[in-house]
Amino acid sequence: MPKLSFFLGCIMPNRYPGIEIATKKTLEKLGVELVELPGASCCPAPGVFRSFDKATWLSIAARNVVLSEELGYDLLTVCNGCFGSLVDANNILKEDEAEREATNKILKQIGHEFKGTIRVRHIIEFLHSEVGADKIKEAVVKPVDLKVAVHYGCHLIKPSKERHLGSVENPRFFDELVEAVGAESIEYEDKLACCGAGGGARTAVLDTALQMAEAKVQHAIAAGADCFVDACPFCHLQLDVGQTEIAKKFGREYNLPVLHYSQLLGLSMGYTPEEMGIDMNYITNDEFMKKIGGDK
């Protein structure tokens, strides 16, 4: 059974533990063992830390990577921001000797050394390239009959020259995983647009961030989506909690449920919405929960 260290990040364990349990349960059914990563910290957020102090960002990110190196496993994250931070740091330190020496000088003070022996994986990238849509189809016991608005998010596919995940203008790998569980991945306006959360926007310019999220919600609803499916707890929070904030700030109410891919995958494997933590989302409704087999 393949083993990966599981990098939890900040948002998932604190706000959406359902995504954590869904990831563990679904990957176990696919024959992948997730190993805890003791001592891991914030990634840290690439759009904030990296912009102000590259050396600090690189050292903190490197420490997280090194913890997984010391276990001897590739590192798995389910968050686009964590992925962007950790995979970029890993690549920089593997390729730039000067940066590696400077960072290791800092890490040495706490008894660690970056060696460049592992890969940083995102769950969507890992499932598509290592597990494959066909194996996922074989694990499906209850095809999910939903029209899904897939939200890729920014750090999963950009910078494209470093991600190597196919077309950055028209990616398909995430859509293929959604369709593997029986759902329909629909096209909608500005599908690849940012949710509005990243780069500190939710904190610095919340109204603008919410306007970006609202545009995505409107476009998905106009295209007939039953729900969003994302690949990142921070995007998840922006699209989920964001709808409640839009209602409070602007008086416009939406009710479009949001699922992380691990939760959608779990539904197709026969888990209940409650087992996947979908009932703990801020936005849900009786019609949707009934459609996916929930009690709510």
C-alpha positions in Angstrom: 0.0 0.0 0.0 1.5 3.4 -1.0 2.1 5.7 1.9 2.0 9.5 2.0 2.5 12.0 4.8 -0.7 14.0 5.3 -0.2 17.8 5.5 -3.4 19.1 7.1 -2.8 22.9 6.8 -4.9 25.4 8.8 -8.4 25.7 7.3 -9.3 22.1 7.0 -8.8 20.9 10.6 -10.1 24.1 12.1 -13.1 24.8 9.9 -13.9 21.7 7.7 -12.9 18.5 9.5 -15.3 16.7 7.2 -12.8 17.2 4.4 -10.1 15.6 6.5 -12.1 12.5 7.3 -13.4 12.2 3.7 -9.8 12.3 2.5 -8.7 9.6 4.9 -11.6 7.3 4.2 -11.6 7.6 0.4 -7.8 7.2 0.0 -7.9 4.2 2.3 -10.5 2.5 0.0 -8.2 3.3 -3.0 -5.3 1.5 -1.2 -3.4 4.6 -0.1 -2.2 5.0 3.5 -2.0 8.5 5.0 0.6 8.9 7.7 0.4 11.7 10.3 3.0 14.5 10.0 3.8 15.5 13.6 5.0 19.0 14.2 3.8 20.5 10.9 2.9 24.2 10.9 1.1 26.6 8.6 2.5 26.1 5.0 2.8 29.3 5.2 0.4 31.1 2.9 2.3 31.9 -0.3 0.3 35.0 -1.3 1.2 36.7 2.0 4.4 35.4 3.6 6.3 35.0 0.3 5.4 38.5 -0.8 6.9 40.1 2.3 9.8 38.0 3.3 11.0 35.2 0.9 13.6 33.8 3.3 11.1 33.4 6.1 8.5 31.8 3.8 11.1 29.5 2.3 12.4 28.4 5.7 9.0 27.6 7.2 7.9 25.8 4.1 11.1 23.9 3.9 10.7 22.8 7.5 7.4 21.2 6.7 8.8 19.4 3.7 11.8 18.2 5.8 9.4 16.7 8.3 8.0 14.5 5.5 11.5 13.8 4.2 12.5 12.5 7.6 9.6 10.1 7.5 10.6 8.9 4.0 7.3 9.7 2.3 6.0 12.1 -0.3 3.8 14.8 1.2 0.1 15.1 0.3 -2.0 18.2 0.7 -5.7 18.8 -0.2 -5.3 22.6 -0.3 -4.2 24.6 -3.3 -2.5 27.3 -1.2 -0.6 24.7 0.8 0.3 22.9 -2.4 1.5 26.2 -4.0 3.7 27.1 -1.1 5.2 23.6 -0.4 5.7 22.5 -4.0 7.3 25.8 -5.0 9.6 25.8 -2.0 10.5 22.2 -2.7 11.3 23.0 -6.3 13.3 26.1 -5.5 15.5 24.3 -2.9 16.1 21.4 -5.2 17.2 23.6 -8.1 18.9 26.6 -6.4 22.0 25.7 -4.5 22.4 29.2 -3.0 18.8 29.2 -1.6 19.3 25.7 -0.4 22.5 26.6 1.5 20.9 29.7 3.1 17.8 27.8 4.1 19.7 24.9 5.5 21.8 27.3 7.6 18.5 28.3 9.3 17.1 24.8 9.5 20.4 23.6 11.1 19.5 25.7 14.2 16.6 23.5 14.9 18.3 20.2 13.9 16.9 19.8 10.4 18.4 19.7 6.8 16.6 19.9 3.5 17.8 17.1 1.2 15.4 17.2 -1.7 14.3 13.6 -1.5 10.5 13.8 -1.8 7.7 15.2 -3.9 4.9 17.4 -2.8 1.5 16.1 -4.1 -1.9 17.7 -4.4 -4.8 15.2 -4.0 -6.3 16.0 -7.4 -2.9 15.7 -9.2 -2.1 12.6 -7.3 -5.4 10.9 -7.9 -5.3 11.7 -11.6 -1.7 10.7 -12.3 -1.1 7.9 -9.8 -4.5 6.3 -9.1 -6.3 7.2 -12.4 -9.9 7.7 -13.3 -10.4 4.1 -14.2 -9.5 2.8 -10.8 -11.7 5.5 -9.2 -14.6 4.2 -11.5 -14.0 0.7 -10.1 -14.4 2.0 -6.5 -17.8 3.6 -7.3 -20.7 1.8 -5.8 -23.2 4.6 -5.9 -22.8 6.9 -8.9 -23.4 10.6 -8.0 -26.1 12.1 -10.1 -25.2 15.8 -9.9 -24.4 18.6 -12.2 -21.1 19.9 -10.9 -19.5 23.3 -11.3 -15.8 22.4 -10.9 -13.6 25.1 -9.3 -9.9 24.4 -10.0 -8.6 27.4 -8.0 -5.4 29.3 -8.8 -2.5 27.6 -7.2 -3.4 24.1 -8.5 -2.8 25.1 -12.1 -0.6 28.1 -11.9 2.2 28.9 -12.6 1.6 26.5 -15.5 5.3 26.2 -16.5 5.9 24.6 -13.1 2.7 22.5 -12.6 2.9 20.5 -15.8 -0.8 19.5 -15.6 -1.8 20.1 -19.2 -3.5 23.1 -20.6 -3.7 26.0 -18.2 -6.4 27.7 -20.4 -8.6 24.6 -20.6 -7.6 22.0 -18.1 -9.5 18.7 -17.9 -7.8 16.6 -15.3 -10.1 17.7 -12.4 -13.2 17.4 -14.6 -12.2 13.8 -15.5 -12.1 12.8 -11.8 -15.5 14.4 -11.2 -17.0 12.5 -14.2 -15.3 9.3 -12.9 -17.8 9.2 -10.0 -20.8 9.6 -12.3 -21.4 13.3 -12.0 -21.6 15.7 -14.9 -19.0 18.5 -15.0 -20.7 21.4 -16.6 -19.2 24.4 -18.3 -19.9 27.8 -16.8 -18.7 31.4 -17.4 -15.3 32.3 -15.9 -14.8 28.7 -14.7 -11.1 29.3 -14.1 -11.6 32.6 -12.3 -10.2 33.1 -8.8 -12.7 32.6 -5.9 -11.5 35.9 -4.5 -10.0 34.5 -1.3 -6.2 34.4 -1.9 -3.4 36.9 -1.5 -5.0 38.2 1.7 -8.0 39.6 -0.2 -10.5 38.2 2.3 -8.8 40.2 5.0 -7.8 43.3 3.2 -10.7 43.9 0.8 -13.5 41.6 1.8 -16.2 43.4 -0.2 -14.2 42.9 -3.4 -13.4 39.3 -2.5 -17.1 38.6 -2.0 -18.0 40.2 -5.3 -15.6 37.8 -7.0 -17.1 34.9 -5.2 -20.7 36.1 -6.0 -19.8 36.2 -9.7 -18.7 32.6 -9.6 -21.9 31.6 -7.7 -24.1 33.4 -10.2 -22.4 31.9 -13.2 -22.6 28.4 -11.7 -26.3 28.7 -10.9 -27.0 30.2 -14.4 -25.4 27.1 -15.9 -27.6 24.7 -13.9 -25.2 23.5 -11.3 -26.4 21.5 -8.3 -23.2 22.3 -6.4 -19.6 23.5 -6.6 -16.8 20.9 -6.2 -13.5 22.4 -5.3 -10.0 21.2 -4.5 -9.1 23.5 -1.6 -10.5 24.2 1.9 -9.8 28.0 1.5 -11.7 28.2 -1.8 -14.3 26.0 0.0 -14.6 28.5 2.8 -14.8 31.5 0.4 -17.6 29.9 -1.7 -19.4 28.4 1.3 -19.1 30.9 4.1 -18.9 33.6 1.5 -22.5 33.1 0.5 -23.6 33.8 4.0 -21.5 37.0 4.1 -22.9 38.1 0.7 -26.4 37.7 2.2 -25.5 39.8 5.2 -23.5 42.5 3.4 -25.4 42.9 0.1 -28.8 41.3 0.9 -28.6 38.8 -1.9 -29.2 35.2 -0.9 -27.8 32.1 -2.7 -28.0 28.5 -1.7 -25.5 26.6 -3.8 -23.8 23.8 -1.8 -20.1 23.4 -1.9 -18.2 20.1 -1.7 -14.5 19.2 -1.7 -13.7 16.5 -4.2 -12.8 14.1 -1.4 -16.4 14.4 -0.2 -17.9 13.9 -3.7 -15.7 10.8 -4.0 -16.9 9.5 -0.7 -20.5 9.8 -1.7 -19.8 7.6 -4.8 -18.1 5.0 -2.5 -21.3 4.7 -0.5 -20.6 6.9 2.5 -23.4 9.1 3.7 -23.3 12.9 3.5 -23.0 13.0 7.2 -20.0 10.7 7.2 -18.4 13.0 4.7 -19.2 16.1 6.8 -21.3 17.7 4.1 -24.0 18.5 6.7 -21.5 20.7 8.5 -21.2 23.1 5.7 -22.6 26.6 6.1 -24.6 26.3 2.9 -26.9 23.3 2.4 -30.5 22.7 1.8 -33.1 19.9 2.2 -33.5 19.3 -1.5 -29.7 18.9 -2.1 -29.2 16.7 1.0 -32.1 14.5 -0.1 -30.6 14.2 -3.6 -27.3 12.9 -2.2 -28.9 10.6 0.3 -28.6 12.7 3.5 -30.8 12.9 6.6 -31.0 16.7 6.5 
